[in-house]
Amino acid sequence: MTDAGGTPFVRTRFRPVERLSAASLVARQLLEQLGADQVPVGARLPSERDLAQMLGVGRSTLREAIAALELVGLVEVRPGSGSYLRADSTQLLAQTLQWSLALGEPEIGDLVEVREELELLAARLATARADSGQIERLRAHVERMHAAGNDIDAFVQADVAFHLEIATIARNVVLESLLKSLQSLLADWFERTLRVPGTMEATLGEHDAVFEAIQKGDPDAAAAAMATLMTAADHRVRRSP
């Protein structure tokens, strides 16, 4: 068997992939618990024997789970010493969400609904907590969106930066982490909707309204403007091919 680029593949090297392997479930549970306990970066994980007993799995399954976490850079395995956490709790939350969503194959509409509620909360918190410097950074993202013209890639980058800036201003690490994960998962759909004629102009006005409400320090107006933006985005994503 040969791929489109002419690279040969040996059929016998592949084996069927298990949809929900025990190792995947163990890795996800480890992430959830480490994140919930806010284990500090550099902390040594319990021994292989202890973890296997806690999780009720064999040591080979545990090794697979740890290897998966090491592969994505969340855990460092030091031979003869043990396994150590390399990521902070916000990274663990994001990774847990992404793995759970990937395993569950959610509908895009479900992701959009969750994002909408989180964005409304972020808008309210950011409006109440923003200082003048943060307002100016937010303004810069809006100006970049206006300056993007027909450059969809530049527009998307400024759009994403605008929303993540709001999440940062909100000063809630859990909220920020969740929104970053959702932005990443939805990025392809957002870019696709922006290619529909008239969409960029419409969403510009919606973002302007959110910014103006945050600048005025009106949480209710900011949440209402964000709700309008999210509702419009929901419709666009659901209609996209």
N, C-alpha and C positions, 0 to 999 in steps of 0.2 A: 504494500500500500504506500502511495506517495502523495504528499500534500500538494497544494497549488503551486508552491514555490519549488517543487522538485525534491524536497527533503524526504528521504526514505523513512518509513516507520515499520517496525516489526510488530506484527499483530500480536504475537505472543507476549510482548512486553507489557501489554495492558491487561487489566483485570477489572471486572465490574466494580463500580464505586458504591459503597453502602450509603444509603440516604441519610441515616441517622446512626452512625457507628457509636459504640460505647465510648470510644476515646473522644469523639466530638462532644458528647454530652458531658463527659468528665471535664474537659477543657472549659466548656461553658460554665459549669458549676463552680470551677475554681475561680474563674474571672468574676463571677457574681459575688462569691464570698470574699475574695480579696478586695474587691471594690467596696463592698458593704462595710468591711472592717477597717477600711482606709489604711491598709498596710503600707508603711513608708517605703519609698524607693530604696533598694539595697538590702531590704530585710531578707533573711534566709527563710525559705519555706520549710515546713515540717519535713521530716525524713520521708523517703519513699515508702518505707514500711508503714509509718504512721498515717500518711495520706491515703494509702491504699485501704487501710483499715477504716478510716473515717468515711471514705466514699463507698466502701463495700465492693471494691473491684479488685481484680488481679493486678499484680505489679507490672505485667506487660502492658495492660491497658493504660495504666497510669503513666508509664514511660512514653507511650504514644501521645498522650494528652500533653505532657510536659514538652515533648519534642515539637508539637504543633505550636505551643505558646512560645517556644524558643525561636521557631522559624519566623514568626511575625514580630519578633523583637520585644516581647513582653517579659520574658523570663530568660535568665542566663544560667546555664548549667556548667558548674565548675567541677570537673572530675576529681573525686576524692574529697570534695568539700560539700557539695549539695547544690540546690537550685535557689536562685536569688531573683527577687523582683526587680525588673528594669524600668517599669513604667509607673506613673502616678495613678491615683484613683480615677481621675477624669478620663485618662486614656483607657482604663479598664472598662469604665461604663460605656464608652463609645464602642469599644471592640465587642463587648457583650451584646449591645444592641444590634450591631451589624451582623454578628454571627446568628443571633436569634432570628432576625429578619430574613437572612439568606436561607436558613434552614426551613423557615415557615413559608417562604415564597408569598409574601403579602401582596395584596392588590395595591396598585399605585394610589388608588383613592383613599385607602386606609392610611397610608403614609402622609398624604396631603392633609387629611383630617387631623391627625396628631400634630403635625407641624403647625397648623393653624392655631390650635389652642396654645401651643408653646410660644408662638410668635406674639400672640395677644398679651400673654403674661410678660414676655420680654419687653414689649413696647411700654407697658404700664410701669414696670420697674425702672427701665431706662429713663423714662420721663421724670420720675421722681428723684433719680440719683445722678443724672448727668451734670457734669461741670462744664465750664465754658470751653475748655480744651477739647473735651470729648465731643461737644456739639460741633466744633470746627472740623474735627476728623470725620464726623458723620456727613457734614456738608461737602467735604472733599470727595467722598464716595458718590454723592448725588451729582456733583459737577462732572465727575468722570463718566457717569452714565449718560449725561447730556452730551458730553464731548465725544462719545463713542461713535456717533453717527450711525452708519450701517455696519460697523464692525461688531458682529454678534459676540465674538469671543471677548472683546474688550468690555462690552456691555455686561455680559454674564459675570465676568470677574468683578466688576464694580458693584453689580447687584448683590452677589454673594458677600462681598466685603461689607456692604451696607448692613445686611442682616446680621452678620457675625459681629459687626461693631456694636449694634444694638444689644446683642446678647452679652458682649463684654461689658458694656456700660451698665447692664442690669446687675452685674456683680453677684452672679449665682453660678458657681462652677458646674453644678449638675445640669442646670438649664442650658448653659453654654455648650457643654459636652454633647447633650442630646441634640441640640440644634445643628451642631457641626456634623454629626452623624447623618441626620436627615438631609442636610444640604448636599452632602456627598452622594447619598443614595438617589436623590432626585435630580441631580445636575443634568443628566442626559435628557430627561423629559423637559426641563425648563428651557434648555438650549433649543430643543426641537420646536417648542411652542413659539419661541421668539422669531422663528423663521416664517411664521405666518404674517402676511402683510398687515400693518397697522398695529401689531401687538406691542412693539417697542414704544411707540408713541403713547399708547394707552397706559402701559405699566409705568412709564416715566411720570405721568401725572399722578398716579397712585402713590409712587414713592415720594414725590414732592409733598403730598398731603401728609404723609407719615412724618416726614422730617419737620415740616412746619409746626405740627402739633407738639412734637418733642421739644423743638426749640422754644415754643411758647410755654412749656411746662404744664401742659394740660393732659393728664393721664387718660381721662375719658375720651378726649378727642383723638389721642394717639391710638388708643385701642380701637376706636371706631374706624379710623383711617386704615389701620392694619387689617381690620376685619374686611373692609372693602377690597383691599389689595389681595388678601388671601382667598376671598370668595371668587374674585376674578381669576386668580391663578388656578384655583380648583377647576373652574369651568374650562379653562384653556388646556390643562393637563388631561382632563377626562375626554376632551374632544380631539386630542392629538392622536395621530396614527401610531 
